Amino acid sequence: MKLVLTEEHEMIRTAARDFVGSRSSLKRIRGLRDDGGFSPELWREMANLGWLGLTLPEELGGSGLGHVAQMLVLEELGRGLCPEPFVSTVLLGQAAILLGGGTTARKEILPAVARGEKLLALACDEAGGRFELDRVAAKATPSKDGGFSLRGTKVHVLGGAAAELFIVSARLDDNVELFLVPAGAVGVEREREHRLDGGDAGELRLFSAEVPASARLRGGLPLLRRVVDRATIGLCAEMLGAASAAYQMTLDYLKSRVQFGVPIGSFQALQHRAAKLFVELELARSAVWRAHALLDEPPDEIGDAALARAASVAKAKVSETFMRVGHEAIQMHGGIGMTDEHDIGLFLKRARVAEMTFGDAAFHRDRFARLGGF
């Protein structure tokens, strides 16, 4: 398993960094955060660049370049705190249909996602669930026509306010299953949740929403766990990019802020703190890169258990690192770091939300231990 970027990977990273740097300023983010929105125009440009189909095979509208290539794009999106629904539509929705959808669903939905024409969301969290995917109270009842009737409430649905198609977890008898539910179906209601970072999330309520038998995905709870692990790894790349940007912004400030006639970056205490953050970021980068490299290995060679351990290692490490960088960045910026007017605070807000998405550091340390038999 190589953790070295190829020339093609370097080109992807450079193109992504140039795109985000020129098309998505933090001023744009401030303008979007109050309503939890994103730019449909920018989303279509990302689709035209091929970013939405990096892990899809060519016959489904993708390029098949793999998860390491996707990681590089996610890092740059994280650097710019881009609010476009990559996690909800690509990492969660697209992956669920790719891994568990039938032939018709895959051929009809996935190319549209790759073209930027359809937004997806995975609705699997419920009140009191505390990151446990098997704690599902929503119910699916067989209908007379062979389909299913869904009832229940889902919370913290990433991309839930804009999604056109939901993948919903519900309990069918004693099993947890996944179902495709159109946002406009009868019996479907949603309400936007206001998040600290201004991102798109919502609550989904189902009142006997009817779906056909073909709406049921294959795989049930194991599929759900597989999808969330893959999305967790992708989210870690985005978090790593954001943490790296906050760190660089802080270094620039240490070099430019003058106190007692010298840049404050010349103070040894601040140098030690900055050096510690650098080490933590590089350790987090290793965990994230390894997890993505693992995703590009043949599925029959890695197994779900190895992937789950890699996801938990990456999420635990990146969550702690991003929070530490966020706190240190605020402190080293001094009084201006505490104000909403300064951009550094946007990164700490993002760190707070991302830390709790798909499980915080404590949850994943415990999960890693349980996966190891402890």
JOTAGI-V721766 format. One line per field, one symbol per residue. ss: DSSP state (H for helix, E for strand, - for the rest). phi: phi as a letter, one per 30 degrees, with the letter a starting at -180 (. if undefined). burial: + if it has 9 or more other ideal C-beta (glycine too) atoms within 8 Angstrom, else -. A space follows every 50 residues. Layout:
ss->???
phi->???
burial->???
This chain:
ss->------HHHHHHHHHHHHHHHHH--HHHHHHHH------HHHHHHHHH-- HHH----HHH------HHHHHHHHHHHHH------HHHHHHHHHHHHHHH --HHHHHHHHHHHH-----EEEE---------------EEEE-----EEE EEEEEEEE------EEEEEEEE--EEEEEEEE-----EEEEEE------- EEEEEEEEEEE-HHHE---HHHHHHHHHHHHHHHHHHHHHHHHHHHHHHH HHHHHH-EE--EEHHH-HHHHHHHHHHHHHHHHHHHHHHHHHHHH---HH HHHHHHHHHHHHHHHHHHHHHHHHHHHHHHHH-HHHHH-----HHHHHHH HHHHHH----HHHHHHHHHHH---
phi->.dccdddddddddddddddddccbdddddddcddcicacedddddddddi ddbdcddddcjccidjddddedddedddechddedddddcdcdddddddb ddedddddcddddddicbccaccbcbeidhiddcdbcebccecddjdbcc bkbcchddiddcdcbcccdbcchcccbcbdbddcddicbbbdcccecidd aaccbcbhdcbdddddddkhdededddddddddddddddddddddddddd eddddcdcbhibdddddddddddddddddddddddddddddddddddeed cciddddddddddddddddddddddddddddddiddddcddddddddddd ddddecdijdddddddddddddic
burial->--------++-++-+++-++---+-+-++--++--+-++--++++++--+ ++++++---+++--++++++++++++++++++++++++++++++++++++ +---+++-++++++++-+++++++-+--+---+-++-+++--+---++++ +++++-++++++++++++++++---++++++++-+-++-+-++-+-++++ ++++++--+++---+++-+++-+++++++++++++++++++++++++-++ +-++--+-----+++----++-++--++-++-+++++++++++++-+--- -+-+-+++++++++++++++++++++++++-++---+----+-+++++++ +++++---+++-+++-++--+---
